[in-house]
Amino acid sequence: MSYENLKLEKGMYHEGKSFTRVLESLDPSENYRGTALEGTDAFQRQLKRFDLKVKGAYSDPVEKFFRTSDSAVLFPEYIARTVRAGMEENSILPKITATTTTIEGMDYRSIYAATESGDRELARVAEGAEIPVTRIRTKSNLVQLHKRGRMLLASYEAIRFQKLDLFSVTLRQIGSYIQTMHLTDAINVLVNGDGNGNAAPVLKIGTSPMSGTKGTLGYAQLVELWAKFTPYEMNTMLVSPDVCVQLLSLSQLQSPAAGLNFQGTGAIGTPLGAQVLHADAVPDGRILAFDRRYALELVQAGEVSVEQDKLIDRQLERAAITSISGFGKICADAVKVLEI
């Protein structure tokens, strides 16, 4: 079946999978290899079918989606994709999560590897002796999933003549807000755990085993923090804005090369090889140091959700845009908190 002959209807949003996956099942992208449409997905081909330009100075007005009943069905997916693009822009979640799990329901119980020292040792196995065991167990408590979203309030009359490129800016901003809330959830799990008794240990400057003076961050304390990560590696540091200022003030991070890199790209120097990321959600005076390969699991319940029926029927006065995600702690001892 050609993409130009597909019958689009509301029910395609209620088949238990994403709208794009439904379209792909009816119009597989593999059928377009070697053609001018190679590299497009089924949704993009539908935009071409109805000559809908959603980007650029010559983008179409919002009302063009509603010129036919078929093209109106595409509007919720356009909104979901644009919000998702805003969530992905400048997001640091991919830089702090080890893996992403997508589920269809609302209940998810993660697993973990036993962390007893005997389970981690790569001991020499004598002939005839038992091989050391690493135990994989199910966590006691479910991963807490949180619905984050925004309510889109706009009458059709108010936006019908607005260009889609401008409308997309607002939708991407909504996505950015949602992703900021997910990042706050991620930081909370890194610090306090996921409800399975796996909160991160807190080290305090000026209190054994950390040297220094409380309230002052020195390079020596960064080295001490780094040294406590065996057998993991400290490759990521999430810091609060005030700590970011202290880091940039350290003479060891003020080499000409580090300074030029920060001034040219905004990327902070990497103390001891760790990537530094700053976020307002990190409590003041704290550094969250962790091994991103083993620290955090992102759990997503489906994709970005919009109220499809309302959007298709042009009932934009109150249309919810939501995303449901949660985070699980993978290896508790792969995360440490430094309190300055």
C-alpha positions in Angstrom: 0.0 0.0 0.0 1.4 3.4 -1.0 1.8 6.1 1.7 -0.5 8.3 -0.5 -3.4 5.9 -0.1 -3.4 5.3 3.7 -6.6 5.9 5.5 -5.8 7.8 8.7 -8.1 7.7 11.7 -8.2 8.4 15.5 -8.2 4.8 16.4 -4.5 4.5 15.2 -3.6 6.2 18.5 -5.3 3.5 20.6 -3.7 0.3 19.3 -1.3 -0.1 22.2 1.8 1.3 20.4 2.9 4.6 19.1 1.3 6.3 16.1 4.5 6.1 14.1 4.8 2.4 14.8 1.3 1.9 13.5 2.1 3.9 10.4 5.3 1.9 9.9 3.4 -1.4 10.1 1.2 -0.2 7.2 3.9 1.6 5.3 7.3 0.1 6.1 10.3 2.3 5.5 12.3 -0.6 4.0 10.1 -0.4 0.9 11.6 2.9 0.0 15.3 1.9 -0.1 16.9 3.3 -3.2 14.1 5.8 -3.8 13.9 9.6 -3.2 12.1 8.9 0.1 14.9 6.7 1.5 15.7 7.9 5.0 12.2 9.2 5.8 9.9 7.4 8.3 6.2 6.8 7.8 5.1 10.0 9.6 7.4 12.2 7.5 6.0 10.6 4.4 2.5 11.6 5.5 3.7 15.2 5.9 4.9 15.0 2.3 1.6 13.5 1.2 -0.3 16.5 2.5 2.4 19.0 1.6 2.8 20.0 5.3 5.9 22.1 5.9 6.6 22.3 9.6 10.0 24.0 9.6 11.6 27.1 8.2 10.6 30.6 7.2 8.1 29.2 4.7 6.4 26.8 7.1 2.7 26.4 6.9 0.1 27.8 9.3 -1.4 25.5 12.0 -4.7 25.4 10.2 -3.3 23.4 7.3 -3.3 20.3 9.4 -7.1 20.6 9.6 -8.0 21.0 5.9 -8.9 17.3 5.6 -10.0 14.8 8.3 -6.9 12.6 7.4 -4.3 15.3 7.8 -5.9 16.4 11.1 -5.0 12.9 12.5 -1.3 13.8 12.1 -1.5 16.9 14.4 -1.1 15.1 17.8 2.0 13.2 16.5 3.4 16.4 15.3 3.0 17.9 18.7 4.4 14.8 20.5 7.5 14.8 18.2 8.2 18.5 18.7 7.8 18.2 22.5 10.2 15.2 22.4 12.7 17.3 20.4 12.6 19.9 23.1 13.2 17.3 25.7 16.3 16.1 23.9 17.8 19.5 23.2 20.6 20.2 25.6 19.4 17.4 27.9 22.0 15.9 30.2 20.0 12.8 31.0 21.7 10.7 28.3 25.1 11.7 29.9 24.1 10.4 33.4 22.1 7.3 32.7 23.6 3.9 32.0 20.6 2.4 30.3 17.0 3.1 29.3 14.1 0.7 29.7 10.8 1.3 28.0 7.8 -0.4 29.5 4.1 -0.5 28.6 2.6 -0.6 32.1 3.1 1.4 35.3 4.8 -1.3 37.5 8.4 -2.0 37.1 10.8 -3.8 39.4 14.5 -3.6 38.6 17.3 -6.0 39.3 20.7 -5.6 40.9 23.9 -7.6 41.3 24.9 -8.6 44.8 27.6 -6.2 46.1 29.2 -8.4 48.8 33.0 -8.3 48.4 33.1 -12.0 47.9 30.8 -11.8 44.9 32.9 -9.2 43.2 36.3 -10.8 43.6 37.8 -12.4 40.6 39.3 -15.2 42.6 41.6 -17.8 41.3 39.7 -21.1 40.9 41.6 -24.2 41.8 40.9 -27.4 39.9 37.7 -29.0 41.1 36.8 -25.9 43.2 33.5 -24.0 42.9 33.4 -20.9 40.7 32.6 -17.7 42.6 29.0 -16.7 42.1 27.5 -13.2 41.3 23.9 -13.2 42.4 21.3 -11.2 40.4 18.4 -10.3 42.5 15.1 -8.5 42.1 14.7 -5.3 44.1 12.2 -5.2 47.0 10.4 -2.1 45.9 9.1 -0.9 42.5 10.7 1.9 40.6 8.6 5.0 41.3 7.3 6.5 38.1 6.2 10.1 37.9 4.0 11.8 35.4 5.4 15.1 34.3 3.7 17.4 31.9 2.1 20.7 30.9 -1.4 21.7 30.0 -1.6 23.4 26.5 -4.1 26.2 26.7 -4.9 27.9 23.4 -8.0 28.3 21.3 -7.9 27.1 17.7 -8.8 30.6 16.6 -5.8 32.0 18.4 -3.2 29.8 16.7 -4.8 28.7 13.4 -2.9 31.3 11.4 0.4 31.0 13.3 3.3 29.4 11.4 4.2 25.9 12.5 7.8 26.9 12.9 6.9 29.5 15.5 4.4 27.1 17.2 7.2 24.5 17.4 9.3 26.9 19.5 6.6 26.9 22.2 6.3 23.1 22.0 10.0 22.6 22.4 10.0 24.9 25.4 7.3 22.6 26.9 9.5 19.7 26.3 12.5 21.4 28.0 10.3 22.1 31.1 9.3 18.4 31.3 12.8 17.2 30.9 14.0 19.5 33.7 11.4 17.9 36.0 12.7 14.4 35.0 16.3 15.5 35.7 15.2 16.6 39.2 13.8 13.1 39.7 17.0 11.6 38.5 19.1 13.6 41.0 16.8 12.7 43.8 17.4 9.0 43.1 21.2 9.4 42.8 21.3 11.0 46.2 18.5 9.3 48.1 18.2 6.0 46.3 15.1 4.4 44.7 13.5 3.2 47.9 15.6 0.0 48.2 18.0 1.1 50.9 20.6 2.3 48.4 21.1 6.0 49.2 24.5 7.4 48.2 27.1 7.7 51.0 27.8 11.4 52.0 31.3 12.5 52.5 31.9 15.9 54.2 34.9 18.1 53.7 36.6 18.5 57.1 35.2 15.3 58.5 37.1 12.1 58.4 37.9 10.5 56.0 37.9 13.8 54.0 40.5 16.5 54.7 40.2 20.2 54.3 38.0 22.9 55.8 34.3 22.8 55.8 32.8 25.1 53.2 36.0 25.2 51.1 36.6 23.0 48.1 40.3 22.3 47.2 41.9 20.2 44.6 43.1 17.8 47.3 39.5 16.9 48.2 38.7 16.1 44.6 41.7 13.7 44.5 40.5 12.1 47.8 37.0 11.7 46.3 38.4 10.2 43.1 40.5 7.7 45.2 37.4 6.3 46.9 35.8 4.9 43.7 37.7 1.7 43.3 36.6 -0.6 41.6 34.5 2.0 39.7 35.8 5.2 38.1 34.7 8.7 38.8 33.8 9.8 35.3 30.9 12.2 35.9 30.3 15.0 38.4 26.9 16.7 38.8 27.4 20.0 40.7 25.2 22.8 42.0 25.8 26.3 40.5 27.7 27.6 43.6 30.0 24.6 43.5 30.5 25.1 39.8 31.9 28.6 40.6 34.3 27.1 43.1 35.5 24.5 40.6 36.2 27.1 38.0 38.2 29.1 40.6 40.6 26.2 41.4 44.1 27.1 40.0 44.5 23.5 38.8 41.6 24.1 36.4 42.7 27.4 35.2 45.4 26.3 32.7 45.4 28.2 29.4 43.9 25.2 27.6 41.1 24.7 30.1 40.3 28.4 30.1 40.1 28.6 26.3 37.9 25.6 26.2 35.5 27.1 28.7 35.4 30.5 27.1 34.9 29.0 23.6 32.5 26.2 24.3 31.2 26.6 27.8 32.5 23.1 28.7 34.0 23.0 32.2 37.5 21.5 32.6 37.4 17.8 33.5 39.1 17.3 36.9 40.7 13.9 37.1 39.0 12.9 33.8 35.4 13.4 35.1 32.9 15.2 33.0 31.4 18.1 34.9 27.7 19.0 34.5 25.9 21.6 36.5 22.2 21.6 37.4 20.0 23.8 39.6 18.4 20.7 41.0 21.6 19.7 42.8 21.5 20.9 46.4 23.8 23.8 47.1 27.3 22.9 48.3 27.2 19.4 46.9 28.9 17.3 44.3 27.3 14.1 43.0 30.2 12.0 41.7 29.4 8.7 40.0 30.3 6.1 37.4 27.7 6.7 34.8 28.2 3.2 33.4 26.7 1.6 36.5 24.8 4.3 38.4 21.3 5.0 37.0 18.6 3.3 35.0 16.0 5.4 33.2 12.6 3.8 33.0 10.0 5.2 30.6 6.3 4.2 30.5 5.7 4.7 26.8 6.5 7.9 24.9 5.3 11.5 25.1 1.5 11.4 25.4 -0.9 14.0 24.2 -4.7 14.1 24.3 -5.2 13.0 20.8 -9.0 13.3 20.5 -9.1 16.9 21.7 -6.3 17.9 19.3 -7.8 16.2 16.3 -11.1 17.9 17.0 -9.4 21.3 17.5 -10.4 21.4 21.1 -7.1 23.0 22.3 -8.5 24.9 25.3 -7.1 22.2 27.6 -4.9 19.6 26.0 -2.5 17.8 28.3 1.0 16.8 27.2 2.7 14.3 29.6 5.7 12.1 29.9 6.0 9.3 32.5 9.5 8.3 33.7 11.3 7.0 36.8 14.8 6.1 37.8 16.3 3.1 39.4 19.7 2.8 41.1 21.8 0.1 39.6 25.0 -0.1 41.7 24.6 1.8 45.0 28.3 2.1 45.6 28.9 3.7 42.1 27.6 7.0 43.5 29.1 9.3 46.2 28.0 12.7 47.4 30.6 15.2 48.5 29.3 17.9 50.9 31.4 21.0 50.9 
